[in-house]
Amino acid sequence: MYKIILPLLALGFTQASLAASCDSSNETLVAHYTVETHNVKGDQQKVLELWRAKDVVAHHYPQTAITEAWEKVNNKLIKPTRYFDEHKRAIEYQPGEKVHGKSETNWSYRNQLFSDDLLASMTEVSRSGSGCETEIVYQRKTANTKITLTWLPELKIAKTFYAESAQQSIHWQLTGTEYDVQKISDFFALRSAYQSTDFADIGDDHTDPFLTKMVHQGFIEKGASGYYNSDGAAIEGGHHH
């Protein structure tokens, strides 16, 4: 059983650094996470980075050299793009176009990793700190799973997340945050310069070795995400499958 609330110092945070981070807009930040999964297949640890700027957000997976990004076009439409960093190539989807069978409509899920729907489905267990240093612990129990989320509402990011069942346990840990506006701008600018192909045009091009390889490996049809709760559902809300 994991210890639910970890001391701030264990995360490398101090009261001063947290206060300083709150002076920055929560629209522009980088949050670094480790994601540990323990089940009968063994132990696995991955790294995930959340890169956030105004109206654009990216999930960067260093271990696969893939970055998935979403741009909010308006209040209803979201434009997904998948970047293959090793190849400096990108595949763009049109706003509203279905990716993996569904259109992107849940901005908070992409922007926060844990959606407003999920937060609304959970029960507040405790609250500590005040103002910029507020932490809220949420829990939700189902027949098979208990999930616990320590949320930093001012930054709209998770500090820790635990999903525990008889079959497996998943532990998310925030390991650091950054607020360098130039670094974040450079991250997105670098990828916007990649050679890009519209997803709808892929079937028309049978001569591009990169696209042939990506289709063969399934990267285009299967997302790099794959972080799920112990019920096997994507961690975005209570009614998503």
N, C-alpha and C positions, 0 to 999 in steps of 0.2 A: 504494500500500500504506500502510495506516495504521500509525502508531507505536502499538504495543500498550499499553505502560505509560506513562501520562502522569504527570509529577511532581505531587505534591500541591498545590504552590503554583499550578500552572496551573489548578487547579480552584477556587482561592480558599480552599483549606483550609490550616490550620496544624496542627501537632501539638497545640497547646493546644485548638483548636476541635474536633478529632476526639476528643480525650480527654473534653472536656466533653459531646460528643454521646453518648458511650458511657455516661455517667452516667444518661442518659435511657433509659427502657424502649424497646426496639425495637418494642413494641406501639403506641406513640403517636408518629407522626412524619409529616412531609411530605417527599417526595423529588421534586425538580424535574429533569426530563430534557428534552434536545433529541434528536430522532430525525431523522437525515439519511439520505435515500435517494438513491442515484445509479444511474441506469440509462439506457437508450437514450431514454427519454421525458424525460430531463432530471434536474435536481436538485430535491429537495423537502425542506423542513425543517418538522417539526411539534414542538409542545410537548406534553408529557404530565406530569401531576402524580399522584403516588401519595399518597393520604391514608389514613392508617392509625390506627385506634383499636381498642380491645379488642373483638374479635369482629365488627368491621365494617371494610370497606375500600372505597375508591372510587378510580376512575381518572377524572381530570378532564381534558377536552380543551378548552382555552380557545378554539381556533380554530373549534370547532363548537358551543360553549356546551352541551355534553352531558356529563353525569356518569353513569358507570355504577358502581353500588354493589352490594356483596354482604355479607349478614349471615350469620354462622355460627349456625344455629339449634341444632344439636347436632353431634356428631362426624361425622354423615353427611349432614345436610341443609343446603343453602345457599339463601338467599332472595335472588334478584336484583331490583334496581330500577333503572330508567333514568330519570334526571332531565333534563328539558329546561329548562335554566336561564333561557333568554331568555323562556320562556313561564310559568315557575314552575309547571310541571306535571310529573307523575310517572306512570310506568306500572309497576305492581308485578306480579311473578310469584310464584306460590306456591312454597314450598320443594319441590324435586324436580320442578317443572314444567319441561318442555323449552323451552329458548330456543335458537333457531337449530338445532333438531333434536337437541339433547343436554341432559341434565340437568347442573346444576352439581355436581360432586363434588370438584374439585381445588382445595382452599382455598389451597394454597401458590402455585399459579399466579396467583391473583387477589391474594393478600396480598403477594407478592414480585415479581410480573411475570415472574420466571424460576422455574419450579417446582423442587421437590426432585427430581422425575423427570429434569428436564433436567440438573441438577447431577450426579446420579448417573450420567448417561450420558456425562459429560465426563471428561477426564483432567487431573489437577492437574499443571501445568507448573512453577509456582513459588509460593513463599509468602514474604511479607516482613512485617516488623513483629511485634508480639506483643500479646497481650491485646486491648484495645479497638482497637488500631491495626493489627490483622492484615488483610492483603489476600491473597487467593488468586487466581491466574490459572489458569483452566481453558481447555482447548481440545478441540475435536472436529472431525474431518475425515471427510467423506464423499466419494463420487466427484466431486461437483460443488461442494461448499461447505466452507469452513473457517470455524468460528465460534470466537471468543475472548471470554471473559467474565472481567472483573476483579471479584471478589466481596468484599463487606465482610461477613464472617460474623456479626459481633457485631450488626450492624444488619439483617441479612438483606435487603440491597439490593445492586444492581449499581452499580459505579462507572463502568465502561465495558463496552460490548458491541459486537462487530464480527461481521458475517456477510458473507463475501466469496465471490463466484462470478464466472464469466465474464460473467454477465448483469447483475449488479448488486452494489452494496455497501450495507450498512446499518450505521449508526454511532449507537449510543446513548451519550449523555454525561450523567453526573450533574452538574448545575450548582449544586446547593445543597440543603441540608436544613434543616428547621425542627422545633422541638420544643415549640412554644407550645401547651400543653394546652387553654387557653381558645379559642384560634383554631381548633384542630381540632374542638373541641366545637361551636363556633358554625357551622362549615362543615357539619357533619352536621345540626345543629338547623335551620338555614335550609332545607335541602332536605326535611327531614321535615315541614315545614309547607306544602309545595307541595300543590296539589289533586291527589289521586291517583286513578287508575283501575286496577282490576284487569284484567290482560290478557284474562282469560276473559270479561269483560263488554264488551269493545270491540265485538264483533260485534253487540251488542244496541242500541248507541247510534249512530243514523245522523244525529243532530241536532247533534253537537258538532263545530264547525268545526276545532278543534285536532286531534281524533282523525282526522277526514277528511283533513286536510292531512298528518298523520304517516303514515297508511297510504299515501296517494298518493305521498309522497316515499320510502317504503320504510324509514323510520327504525325502525319497530317490528320489522320482520322482519330487518333488516340492522344488525348492531352497529356502534358507532362505533369499535371497536377497530381492526382492520385492520392491526396491526403484525405482519408475518410475516417469517420468515427467508428466505434466498435459495432454499430448496427449495420455498417456497410453503406451508409448514406453519406453523401458529400456534406461537409460541415457548413451548411448555409442556413438552414431553417428546419422547422419541425415537420414540414410537409413535402420536402424535396427528396427525390430518390435517384 
